[in-house]
Amino acid sequence: MKSHTAPDFSETVIGVEHVSVRYLIPRERVGSLKEYAIRKIQRRIFNDEFWALKDVSFEIKRGEIFGVIGANGAGKSTLLKLMARIMRPSAGRVWVKGRVAPLLAMGAGFHPELSGRENVFLNGTLLGYSEKQIRERFDCIVEFAELQDFIDAPIRTYSSGMLARLGFAVATDQKPDILIVDEALAVGDTAFQQKSLNRIREFQQTGTTTLYVSHALGEVEKTCKRAAWLHHGKLMFIGDAQEAVDRYLNRKPVAK
């Protein structure tokens, strides 16, 4: 009889260590590659610095549903892209243990001219599933997304809610070690949002860690035990989710 080891919920699975991310923003538009090359040689390319994240540090344990809140431009999506290994920090280090399933943007990984069926295989492949795995689980994915009547229609004809449902269904059909959700549940009907949150909670019980970014602060309070508040790239608070929301709404920064 096969034995199953219980997940160690005290284990750290995500580490963010003194992370900063810098973007260079051109001061003026360059019309062509040739013009850019000439300006570069003449040292006439001028950029402004924008720090999306500034010296951010924290850890996340296995099995946590961890919230990230803040206004637009606070650095939330940049932080999640680092954890999803899509980009690297300008300074510091991010390390992650386990397989990551990211839901970072509506329709990310989908091709608008392909059908929903074809995009299930495309998106599943990008997430690391084999063709055999996708074929075996295809019907379950479509049933969870509730898109049986639309699965052969082009993705460009899907609403934002349909895109969210299909993306979530593909990413979570096989339990990931770490699930990253960036506003993907903010669209669509309430019933599917609750269905998705129920799946996240089921995963949590078996050790999946979820990073949940949302402007729906009430959902963050209900769903997450801990949360981080980002403001202009700085970590203002990390701790109890309700306290994080309170501090964010009251605009009382307690930066390091």
N, C-alpha and C positions, 0 to 999 in steps of 0.2 A: 504494500500500500504506500502510495507516494505521500511523503510528509510535506507540509507547507510551513515555512517559517514566517511568523508574524512580522509585519513591517516594524522597523525601529523608528518610532515617531519622535525620538530625540535626535535623530541623525540630521545634520545639516546637508541639504542637497543643492542649495544655491548660495554662493558667496559673492558679495559685491564689495570690493576692497579699494577705497579711495579712487573711485572712478570719476573721470571727467571726459566730456566729449566736446570737441571744438569743431565748428564749421567755419569755413572761409567764405564770405559773401562778397562777390565782386561789387565794386562801387559803381561801375558803369557797364553797360551791355556791350559785348564784343560780337560783331556780326558774322564772323566766319573764322574757321580754323587758321586760315592764312593770316588774318588780322591779329589773331591771338598770338601766333608764333612771332610775328614782327614785334608786337608790343612786349612779348616776353623777352626777346633779345634786347630790346631797347630799355628793358626794366621799367615799363610803363603799365604794368599790371598791379593794381592796388585793390586790396581786399580788406574788409572789416571782419573782425573776429566775433563770432557768436558762440557762447558757451551754453550748449543744451543741457549739460550736467556739470556740476562743480563739486568735486571731492565727496562723492556719495558712497557711504559704507553701510551695509547691514547683511544679515543672514536670514535664510528662510529654512524651516525644518520640514522634514518629510510629512506629508499628510495635511499641511496647512492649506487653508483657502485664504490667501493673502491679498488684501486690497491695495490698490494704488490710486490715489485721488489727487486732484489739482486742476487748475484752470487750463484752458487750451494754451499750448506753448510752454507748459511747466516742465516738460521733459519726460512725460510718462511713456509715450510711444518709443522714444529713443531708448529708454531703459529696457523696455520689453524686447526691442530688437537686439540689444546686447545679450540678453538672456537666451534669446532664440538663436544666437550665433549667426545672425544676419550681418552684423557689423562689429567692429572692434573699437574699444575705447581709445581716446587720445592719450589717456594716462590711467594708471590703475589696472585692476584685473577683475574679470568676472569668470567664475567657474561654476559649472553645472554638472550634476551627476544624473545620468539616465537619459532616456529618450524623450525628446521634447515635441509636443504637438502644438504649433502656434496657430492662433486665429487672430492675425494682426490687423487685417483690413478687409473690408467687405469685398468679396469676390477675388481675393488674392489667390493666385494659383489657378484661376479659372480662365479659359479662353472664350471670349464672347461669341464666337462664330460656331463653336462646337456645342453639341447637345449636352444636356445634363448627364446623360449616360456616359458619354465620352469624357466629360470633365470629372466624373467620379474616378475613372481610371487614371486620368492625368494628375488630379490632385492627390489621389492615394499614392501614386508613384513618387511624387515630390515629398510625401511624408514618410517614404521608406517602405511602403507595403509592396509585396510582390504581386504580380498579375494574378497568380493563383489565389492569394489571400483575398484580393478584391473581388474576384469572381465568386468565391465562396460566400462572401459577406454582402454582395451587391444588393440582394433583395432586402436584407435587414437595414442597410444604409438608407435605401429609398423609402422603406416603410417608416423608419424613425423620422426622416425629413418630411414625411407626408406629401410626397411629390409624385405618387404613382401615375397620375394623369398628365404630368408635365415633363417626365424624365427624358423624353425624346425630342423636346422642343429646344431651340437654341438658348444658351444662357443669356444672350442679350435681351430675350423676351421676359426674363425673370424679374420680379420685383426685388427690392432690397431684402424684404423678409424671406423670400424664397431662397435667395443667395445665402443668407445667414443660416437658414435651416440646413441647406445642403452642405455648406462648409463645416458646420458643427457636427453633423452626422458622420461625415467622412473622417474628421479629425479625431472623433471620440469613439468610433466603432470598436477599435482595439484600445484597451486601457493604456494610456501613456504614463510615463513616470512623472512628467511635468506637463501641465496643460496651461497655455497662455491665451487668455481671452481679452482682447482689446475692443471693447464696445460692441462685440459681435452679437450680444444678446439684447442690445438696446432697440433693435428693430423687430418687427413681426408682432404676432399676437401674444397676449399675456399667457395663454395656455401653453404655447411652445416654450416661452421663456421659463415657465415653471417646470416643464418637462426637462429642459436642459439643466436647470439648477438641481433637479433631483438626480440626474445622472452624475453631475459633479460631486454631489454629496455621497453618492454610492461609491464613486472612485476614491473619495477621501478616506472612507472606511478601510480600504485595502492599500492605502499608502500613497495615492496620487497627490501631488502638490499642484495647487491651482493658483495662478496669478490672475487676478481679476481687476481689470481697469474699467471704471465706469463713472459717468457723471450722475448716475442714479444712486445718490448717497444713501437713500433708505435701504436699497438692496445691498450695498456694501456693509451697512450696519448689521443687517439681518444675516448675511451670508458669511462674512469674514470675522475671524476672531481678532486678527491684527491687521493694521493698514499703515501705509506710508503716505505722508502728505508732501508733495513736491511743489515748490514755488520758484519760478524762474530758474530752474535747474538745481536748486538747493533742496536738501532734505530738511524740512522744517520740523517734522515730528514722525516718530515711528513707535507704535505701541497699540493699545486697545483701539479697535476699529471705531467704536462710538466716540471715544475721546478725540481720535484723529479727525473725524467728521466735525465734531464740535469746534475744535481749534480752527479748522478750515473755514467754517461758516462765520466764526467770530472774528476771523482775520487777526489772530493773535500769534504772530510768528515766535517760535522758540528755537531759532536756528542754533547750530553748534557754534 
